[in-house]
């Protein structure tokens, strides 16, 4: 029932360092596309002052998150929520922050559109962050060959997938009232971006 995502062990510490700087001191964090649930357990354990709400559209992911949650028994880790980012309505109606790790490139563009649309609805504070992690292409920045190859493999698996242009993501955010407030370079040619209300 439990799933294991190898990348989780490689990136969780560096992502946590950014979260410590960017997340609010209190409130709830909605994690979109929480996958196996390993990040949720790690972050909830490291950030006990925040309520962590993991979500995913896939039943097998929900089952995995629930199994990890049952094992650790953290009081601030909420039960997983079945949530499709591209849906017009979400079952969660308010949060103090949104975190989305490795979804934007492994999903149709409609999921990213829905992510920003949903963030505009549920983030209840003007300074509430939407934090994205993953690989992106940037205008004027030579892409790593590994990212070019990764993009090709993603599009071969599903033509609706692929590494996105950071400028397109920024423009999408602006259409929903968000501006990119921070950009962090991460290991393995990934980035973490923080968007906040304009």
C-alpha positions in Angstrom: 0.0 0.0 0.0 2.9 2.4 0.8 4.6 3.9 -2.2 8.2 5.0 -2.3 9.4 8.0 -4.4 13.3 7.8 -4.5 13.5 11.6 -5.2 11.9 12.3 -1.9 15.0 11.3 0.1 17.2 13.3 -2.2 15.3 16.6 -2.2 13.4 16.8 1.1 16.1 18.6 3.2 16.7 21.4 0.6 13.0 21.9 0.1 12.5 22.0 3.9 15.1 24.8 4.2 13.1 26.9 1.7 9.8 26.1 3.5 11.3 27.2 6.8 12.0 30.6 5.3 8.8 31.0 3.3 5.9 29.4 5.1 3.9 31.2 7.8 4.5 30.6 11.4 1.0 29.2 12.0 -2.0 27.9 10.1 -2.5 25.1 7.5 -0.5 24.1 4.5 -2.3 22.4 1.7 0.1 20.1 -0.3 -1.1 19.5 -3.8 -0.2 16.3 -5.6 1.4 14.8 -2.4 2.1 11.5 -4.2 3.5 8.8 -1.9 3.1 10.9 1.2 6.7 10.8 2.2 7.2 14.5 1.9 4.1 15.2 3.9 5.4 13.0 6.8 8.8 14.6 6.7 7.5 18.2 6.5 4.8 17.7 9.2 7.4 16.2 11.5 9.9 19.1 10.9 7.2 21.8 11.1 5.0 20.9 14.1 3.6 24.4 14.4 1.8 24.0 11.0 -1.2 21.8 10.1 -0.2 19.8 7.1 -3.0 18.7 4.7 -1.8 16.3 2.0 -3.9 15.8 -1.2 -3.7 13.9 -4.4 -6.2 12.9 -7.2 -5.0 9.2 -7.4 -6.6 6.6 -5.1 -3.3 4.7 -4.8 -1.6 7.9 -3.6 -4.3 8.5 -1.0 -3.9 5.0 0.3 -0.1 5.4 0.5 -0.4 8.8 2.3 -2.9 7.2 4.8 -0.6 4.3 5.5 2.4 6.5 6.2 0.2 8.8 8.4 -1.1 5.9 10.4 2.5 4.8 11.1 3.8 8.1 12.3 0.8 9.3 14.3 1.7 13.0 13.9 -1.0 15.3 15.5 -0.5 18.0 12.8 -0.7 15.7 9.8 -4.3 15.6 8.5 -5.9 12.7 6.7 -5.3 12.8 2.9 -7.8 14.6 0.7 -8.8 13.5 -2.8 -8.2 16.6 -4.8 -7.7 17.2 -8.5 -5.9 20.5 -9.1 -7.6 21.0 -12.4 -11.1 20.7 -10.9 -13.3 23.8 -10.8 -14.0 23.2 -7.1 -11.8 21.8 -4.4 -12.8 20.0 -1.2 -10.5 22.3 0.8 -11.7 25.9 0.9 -9.0 27.7 2.8 -5.3 27.4 3.6 -2.5 29.6 4.8 -0.1 28.2 2.2 0.1 25.9 -0.8 3.0 23.6 -1.6 3.2 21.7 -4.9 6.2 19.5 -5.6 7.0 17.8 -9.0 3.5 18.1 -10.4 3.7 20.9 -13.0 5.8 18.8 -15.5 4.1 15.5 -14.9 0.5 16.6 -15.6 -1.4 18.4 -18.3 -1.1 22.2 -18.4 -4.7 22.3 -17.2 -3.6 21.1 -13.8 -1.2 24.1 -13.4 -4.0 26.4 -14.6 -6.2 24.9 -12.0 -3.5 25.1 -9.3 -3.3 28.9 -9.7 -7.1 29.3 -10.0 -7.6 27.2 -6.8 -4.8 29.0 -5.0 -6.6 32.3 -5.7 -9.7 30.9 -4.0 -8.3 29.1 -1.0 -5.3 31.3 0.1 -6.9 33.5 2.8 -4.1 35.9 3.4 -2.6 38.5 1.0 0.9 37.2 1.9 0.0 33.5 1.7 2.6 31.7 -0.5 2.1 29.2 -3.3 5.4 27.3 -3.5 6.4 25.2 -6.5 9.3 22.8 -6.9 10.5 21.1 -10.0 12.5 21.6 -13.3 11.7 24.6 -15.5 13.1 26.1 -18.6 14.1 29.8 -18.4 14.5 32.2 -21.3 18.2 33.2 -21.6 19.4 30.3 -19.4 21.0 27.3 -21.2 19.0 24.2 -20.1 20.9 21.3 -18.5 21.1 18.4 -21.0 19.6 16.2 -18.3 16.5 18.4 -18.3 16.3 18.4 -22.1 16.4 14.6 -22.1 13.9 14.4 -19.2 11.5 16.7 -21.1 11.7 14.4 -24.1 11.0 11.3 -22.1 8.0 13.0 -20.4 6.5 14.0 -23.7 7.1 10.5 -25.1 5.1 9.1 -22.1 2.3 11.7 -22.5 2.4 14.6 -25.0 0.4 16.7 -22.5 3.4 16.5 -20.0 6.7 18.3 -20.2 9.0 20.8 -18.4 7.3 24.2 -18.6 8.6 27.6 -19.4 9.0 29.6 -16.2 7.9 32.7 -18.0 4.6 31.0 -19.0 4.1 29.9 -15.3 4.8 33.5 -14.2 2.3 34.8 -16.7 -0.3 32.3 -15.6 0.3 33.4 -12.0 -0.2 37.0 -12.9 -3.5 36.3 -14.6 -4.7 34.9 -11.2 -3.3 37.7 -9.1 0.1 36.2 -8.1 3.7 37.5 -8.7 6.8 35.5 -8.3 8.4 36.7 -5.0 11.4 34.3 -4.8 13.4 31.9 -6.9 15.7 29.3 -5.4 18.2 27.2 -7.4 18.0 23.6 -6.1 20.1 20.5 -6.7 19.7 18.3 -9.8 18.7 21.3 -12.0 15.5 22.0 -10.2 14.0 25.3 -8.9 11.8 26.4 -6.1 9.5 29.3 -6.8 7.4 31.3 -4.4 4.3 33.1 -5.6 2.4 35.6 -3.5 -0.6 37.8 -4.2 0.2 40.9 -6.2 
